[in-house]
Amino acid sequence: MSTQNGDLTGNGNRLEPALESLAGKRVLDVGCGNGYHCWRMLGAGAAEVIGIDPTPLFILQFKALQRYLNQDHIHVLY
């Protein structure tokens, strides 16, 4: 999958044609898992992405990535 030119294109992305540009928008991802799509949406130009997931393992996976990538505009809550 690629976020080239601020879009969400790639293998298996069936929703991309139905989505408008995320540039400058705040996005809420409910049931975000480890935040994979949150990172993708941030890469596609979203101003801020907030994910919510009840699974502790997924939250820890996100926090591990966040520690090394250190992005201010992405959060995952439980």
N, C-alpha and C positions, 0 to 999 in steps of 0.2 A: 504494500500500500504506500501511497505517496501523498505528501502534502505540498507538492510542487505548486507554485503560484497561488497558495492559500486555499486550495480546494481539497476535498476528501475523496480521492479517487483510488481505485485499486481493486484487487481481487475480492469478490464477494461483497462489495459495498453496494447493496441494492437501494439504499435510501438516498444516496448522493444526488440523484436527479431530482428528488422531491425537496431537497433542502435549499434554502436561500443562503446567501453568504453569511458567514459568522463574524465577519470583520467588525470589530468594535462592540460586539454584543456580550452580554452576560448570559452564561449557559448553566442550567441545572441538569445534572445527569443522575436520575434516580435508579438505584440498582447498578451502580457503576463498576462493581467488582473491584479490581485492583487499579482502576483509573485509566486503563489503556485508551479508551475513547476520549476521556478527559484530556489526556496529553495530545491526542490527535486534533481535538477541537481547538485547543490552545495553539497548536501549530498551524491551524487553518485560519488564525487571525482573531479568535475570540478574545475580548478584553479581559474576561475573568471566567473561570470554570469552577463550579462547585459540584462535587460528586457526593452521593450519599449511598452507603451500603452497610448492612448490619453484620457482615462477616469479618471477625477480627483478623483472620489470615490475610484477607484482601487489603485491609487497612494497613497492616504491617508491610505488605509488599509495596503499596503506594509510598509509605513513609520512607522505605529504603531507597526508592528511586528519588524521592523528593530531597533526601539528604544530599545526594550527589549532584542532582540537576539544579537544585536551589532556585526554583522559580517562585516568584511572589504571587502570581495571579492564578494559582491552581490549588484547590483544597479538596480533601476527601474527609467527610464526616461520618460518624456512625451513631 
